[in-house]
Amino acid sequence: MDESSQTQPNVPEETNPSGTDSDAKFLGWQETGSGGMFAFYNITAANHPSFGSTVTEKSLQKLSLKIPDTPLPRGFVRKL
């Protein structure tokens, strides 16, 4: 077999394809009908059964996954 027909080595399951130390990627904010907001994330932990799923922060916490840095929603004003 020549070198050109060899396949690439498999990526180890524990590798996080997002390249970060979190287990998810922030996607954006969703406003609720009552005016609240919650963040959405995609699970990027390659060895996790829910890899690729879109979830909320609460779901990440229940799954014991690391939550990435999450920016504040656009127009958010922090009350002191």
HELIX and SHEET records of a PDB file:
HELIX    1   1 GLU A    3  SER A    5  5                                   3    
HELIX    2   2 GLU A   57  LYS A   62  1                                   6    
SHEET    1   A 3 ALA A  24  GLU A  31  0                                        
SHEET    2   A 3 MET A  37  ILE A  43 -1                                        
SHEET    3   A 3 THR A  54  THR A  56 -1                                        
END                                                                             
